[in-house]
């Protein structure tokens, strides 16, 4: 609580809002005995207004946000952070989000993370391509806060259970080879930095 309050005191502008949300989550977790499950959303979006809208719409106890303004930033965050859900814009400054979506589905560490595509591209062909490439949900911009909340809530529940099953031996409940491989890749990344 002290760290979150100090971060709020030192923050300004948009950082202040994020720090306030973090302090509120921390206080709610402390009040509930600290048993709020932590989950992280990676928001791959280069529009600051949409980033702010998404943060406000999805603010909840135990939910952390990581923002990447490009595919390169997203890759770095995925190598460094434990991500529960990805919100992916298709129009990125360094490429097409569909290419990143294909890459996410090919990598063992990210293949089971739910991906919700949010885009202004509204053609049925783009929607079909994204779903065929492995997107779990396709939302057209602008979407309402309620629609976004519903999609994220549904995907977080199913995605976290699937990710747990992917990393656990069904008989013993212990970490399996995929979990050790993911841990190794994270450690190797941290060691190289």
C-alpha positions as CSV (number, residue, x, y, z in Angstrom):
1,X,0.0,0.0,0.0
2,X,2.9,2.3,0.9
3,X,4.5,1.8,-2.5
4,X,1.3,2.4,-4.4
5,X,0.6,5.5,-2.5
6,X,4.1,6.8,-3.1
7,X,3.7,6.1,-6.8
8,X,0.5,8.2,-6.8
9,X,2.2,11.1,-5.0
10,X,5.0,11.1,-7.6
11,X,2.8,10.7,-10.7
12,X,1.1,13.4,-12.8
13,X,-1.3,13.6,-15.6
14,X,-2.3,10.3,-17.2
15,X,0.3,8.5,-15.0
16,X,-1.6,9.8,-12.0
17,X,-4.8,8.1,-13.1
18,X,-3.0,4.8,-13.6
19,X,-1.3,5.2,-10.2
20,X,-4.7,5.9,-8.6
21,X,-6.2,2.8,-10.2
22,X,-3.3,0.8,-8.9
23,X,-3.7,2.2,-5.4
24,X,-7.4,1.3,-5.4
25,X,-6.7,-2.2,-6.6
26,X,-4.1,-2.6,-3.8
27,X,-6.5,-1.3,-1.2
28,X,-9.2,-3.6,-2.4
29,X,-6.9,-6.6,-2.4
30,X,-5.8,-5.7,1.2
31,X,-9.4,-5.3,2.3
32,X,-10.3,-8.7,0.9
33,X,-7.5,-10.5,2.5
34,X,-5.1,-10.2,-0.4
35,X,-6.7,-13.2,-2.3
36,X,-7.5,-11.3,-5.5
37,X,-6.0,-13.2,-8.4
38,X,-3.5,-11.0,-10.4
39,X,-4.0,-11.0,-14.1
40,X,-2.3,-8.9,-16.8
41,X,-3.6,-7.5,-20.0
42,X,-1.3,-6.5,-22.8
43,X,-2.9,-3.7,-24.8
44,X,-1.3,-3.3,-28.2
45,X,-2.6,0.1,-29.3
46,X,-0.9,3.3,-30.4
47,X,-3.8,5.7,-29.8
48,X,-3.5,7.3,-26.4
49,X,-7.2,8.1,-26.2
50,X,-8.1,4.4,-26.8
51,X,-5.5,3.3,-24.3
52,X,-7.1,5.6,-21.7
53,X,-10.6,4.4,-22.6
54,X,-9.6,0.8,-22.3
55,X,-7.9,1.3,-19.0
56,X,-10.9,3.0,-17.5
57,X,-13.4,0.5,-19.0
58,X,-11.6,-2.5,-17.7
59,X,-10.2,-1.2,-14.3
60,X,-10.8,-4.0,-11.8
61,X,-9.1,-5.4,-8.7
62,X,-6.2,-7.7,-9.6
63,X,-6.0,-6.5,-13.2
64,X,-2.7,-5.0,-14.4
65,X,-2.2,-3.3,-17.8
66,X,0.9,-3.3,-20.0
67,X,0.7,-1.0,-23.0
68,X,2.7,-1.5,-26.2
69,X,2.4,1.1,-29.0
70,X,4.0,-1.2,-31.6
71,X,4.6,-4.8,-32.4
72,X,8.2,-4.5,-31.3
73,X,7.2,-3.2,-27.9
74,X,4.6,-6.0,-27.6
75,X,7.3,-8.7,-28.3
76,X,9.5,-7.2,-25.6
77,X,6.7,-7.1,-23.0
78,X,5.7,-10.7,-23.9
79,X,9.2,-11.9,-23.3
80,X,9.4,-10.0,-20.0
81,X,5.9,-10.2,-18.4
82,X,3.3,-12.9,-17.6
83,X,0.3,-11.9,-19.8
84,X,-3.2,-13.3,-19.3
85,X,-4.9,-11.6,-22.3
86,X,-3.9,-9.6,-25.3
87,X,-6.0,-6.8,-26.8
88,X,-4.6,-6.3,-30.3
89,X,-5.1,-3.4,-32.8
90,X,-4.5,-4.4,-36.4
91,X,-3.1,-1.0,-37.5
92,X,0.3,-0.6,-35.8
93,X,3.1,1.8,-36.7
94,X,5.5,-1.0,-37.4
95,X,3.3,-3.5,-39.2
96,X,0.0,-5.2,-39.6
97,X,-1.4,-6.8,-36.4
98,X,-2.4,-9.9,-38.3
99,X,1.3,-10.7,-38.7
100,X,1.8,-10.3,-35.0
101,X,-1.2,-12.5,-34.4
102,X,0.3,-15.3,-36.5
103,X,3.6,-15.0,-34.6
104,X,1.7,-15.2,-31.2
105,X,0.0,-18.4,-32.3
106,X,3.3,-20.0,-33.5
107,X,5.2,-19.3,-30.2
108,X,4.6,-22.0,-27.5
109,X,4.7,-19.4,-24.7
110,X,2.0,-17.3,-26.3
111,X,-0.1,-19.8,-28.2
112,X,-2.7,-20.2,-25.5
113,X,-3.0,-16.6,-24.5
114,X,-6.5,-15.3,-25.5
115,X,-6.3,-12.6,-28.1
116,X,-9.1,-10.1,-28.7
117,X,-8.7,-8.1,-31.9
118,X,-10.0,-4.5,-31.7
119,X,-9.9,-2.6,-35.0
120,X,-11.5,0.0,-37.2
121,X,-11.2,-2.4,-40.2
122,X,-14.8,-3.5,-40.4
123,X,-14.9,-5.7,-43.5
124,X,-16.2,-9.3,-43.0
125,X,-13.0,-10.5,-44.8
126,X,-10.7,-9.0,-42.1
127,X,-12.9,-10.5,-39.4
128,X,-12.7,-13.9,-41.0
129,X,-8.9,-13.6,-41.5
130,X,-8.4,-12.7,-37.8
131,X,-10.5,-15.6,-36.6
132,X,-8.8,-18.0,-39.0
133,X,-5.4,-16.8,-37.7
134,X,-6.3,-17.6,-34.1
135,X,-8.1,-14.6,-32.7
136,X,-10.5,-15.5,-29.9
137,X,-12.7,-12.5,-30.4
138,X,-13.1,-9.7,-33.0
139,X,-14.4,-6.3,-31.9
140,X,-15.0,-3.4,-34.2
141,X,-14.0,0.1,-33.1
142,X,-15.6,2.0,-31.6
143,X,-17.1,-0.5,-29.2
144,X,-18.9,0.3,-26.0
145,X,-17.3,-0.2,-22.6
146,X,-19.9,-2.9,-21.8
147,X,-19.0,-4.9,-25.0
148,X,-15.3,-4.7,-24.2
149,X,-15.8,-5.7,-20.5
150,X,-18.0,-8.7,-21.6
151,X,-15.4,-9.9,-24.1
152,X,-12.5,-9.5,-21.8
153,X,-14.3,-11.2,-18.8
154,X,-15.2,-14.2,-20.9
155,X,-11.8,-14.6,-22.4
156,X,-9.9,-14.1,-19.1
157,X,-11.8,-16.9,-17.5
158,X,-11.4,-19.4,-20.3
159,X,-7.8,-18.3,-21.1
160,X,-6.4,-18.6,-17.6
161,X,-7.8,-22.1,-17.2
162,X,-6.5,-23.2,-20.5
163,X,-3.1,-21.7,-19.8
164,X,-2.9,-23.5,-16.4
165,X,-3.8,-26.8,-18.1
166,X,-1.2,-26.2,-20.8
167,X,1.5,-25.8,-18.2
168,X,0.5,-28.6,-15.8
169,X,0.8,-32.4,-15.8
170,X,-2.7,-33.7,-15.6
171,X,-1.8,-36.6,-13.4
172,X,0.5,-35.0,-10.8
173,X,-0.5,-31.3,-11.2
174,X,3.2,-30.4,-11.3
175,X,4.8,-28.1,-13.9
176,X,5.3,-29.8,-17.2
177,X,7.9,-29.4,-20.0
178,X,6.0,-26.4,-21.5
179,X,6.1,-24.6,-18.1
180,X,9.9,-25.3,-17.8
181,X,10.5,-24.2,-21.3
182,X,8.6,-20.9,-20.7
183,X,10.5,-20.3,-17.5
184,X,13.8,-21.0,-19.2
185,X,13.0,-18.5,-22.0
186,X,12.1,-15.8,-19.5
187,X,15.3,-16.4,-17.6
188,X,17.4,-16.3,-20.7
189,X,15.7,-13.0,-21.8
190,X,16.4,-11.5,-18.4
191,X,20.0,-12.6,-18.4
192,X,20.5,-11.1,-21.9
193,X,19.3,-7.7,-20.8
